[in-house]
């Protein structure tokens, strides 16, 4: 036989769940709050070694510092997303051989795709640093204002990667596809609002 419902309405069930969460928090307050305020890292045997990028982030301030450093690195590399993507596209176009004598070879020529791939790899490296800091903030505090700030940084970097990957995909399909999409204003960066 099924157990009868204690709370008949949706509001009553919601209020009962809230009360249960309040009781849980009251019992475990110290442990929950301690997650946000982890002390300094214990000293290792090799005290003279530098901090590696892959080390664990044990405090909220360290997690936020990792995100800030990565954001500053991104701003030094690409200040404005649209202008940066235009600059990468110009470098790609400049890398195409100038065979204006032969119309068919000029249409078939392709630029150096490694220019775009290198830009994507650099931005993805910065993105991985931000994600590492974001995960540390989330593990310590959950969804909080600090985590939301790291999420904005992370989503901005993801948008930049998408803009670059759009150009790379069209460049792989061929220079004529890229030129046609650019002429029609179909490239993602052309639609991107700064």
C-alpha positions, 0 to 999 in steps of 0.5 A, spaced: 500 500 500 502 506 498 503 511 503 498 517 504 501 524 502 502 528 508 502 535 504 496 536 499 498 542 496 504 544 492 505 550 496 505 546 502 510 541 499 514 547 497 514 550 504 515 543 508 522 542 503 524 549 505 523 547 512 527 541 511 533 545 508 533 550 514 533 544 519 539 541 515 543 548 514 542 549 522 545 542 523 551 543 518 552 550 518 559 550 520 561 545 515 557 548 509 561 555 511 567 552 512 567 550 505 568 557 503 573 559 508 579 554 507 585 555 510 592 556 507 595 550 503 600 546 507 607 546 506 610 541 501 617 538 502 619 542 496 618 549 499 622 552 494 618 550 488 614 555 484 606 554 484 604 550 478 598 551 473 595 545 475 595 545 482 589 545 486 586 551 488 584 551 495 581 558 497 576 562 494 580 568 493 585 564 489 580 561 485 578 568 483 585 570 482 586 565 477 580 567 473 582 574 474 589 573 471 586 569 465 581 575 464 587 579 464 591 575 459 585 574 454 584 582 454 592 583 453 591 578 447 584 580 444 581 586 447 575 587 443 572 580 440 570 583 433 576 587 432 580 581 434 577 576 429 577 581 424 585 581 425 585 574 425 581 574 418 586 579 415 592 575 417 589 569 414 587 573 407 594 576 407 597 569 408 594 567 401 599 567 395 598 572 390 597 569 383 593 574 380 596 572 373 592 566 373 584 566 375 583 559 376 589 558 381 587 565 384 580 562 386 583 555 388 589 558 393 588 557 400 591 561 406 595 559 412 589 555 416 594 555 422 594 562 423 586 561 425 588 554 429 593 558 433 589 563 435 583 558 437 588 554 441 591 560 445 584 562 447 582 555 449 588 555 453 586 561 457 579 558 457 581 552 461 584 557 466 578 560 467 574 554 467 579 551 473 578 557 477 570 557 476 570 550 478 574 551 484 569 557 486 563 553 485 566 547 489 567 552 495 561 556 495 556 553 489 552 558 485 554 565 488 555 572 485 562 570 485 561 564 481 556 568 476 562 573 475 566 567 473 561 564 468 560 571 465 568 571 463 567 564 461 561 565 456 565 571 453 571 566 452 566 561 449 563 566 444 570 568 442 572 561 440 565 560 436 567 566 432 574 563 430 571 556 429 566 559 424 572 562 420 576 556 420 570 551 418 569 556 412 576 556 411 577 549 411 571 548 406 574 553 401 576 560 400 570 561 395 566 559 401 569 564 406 569 570 401 562 568 399 560 568 407 564 574 408 560 578 402 553 576 404 555 578 412 554 571 414 560 570 418 558 570 426 563 575 427 559 580 423 553 578 426 556 579 433 554 585 437 560 588 441 
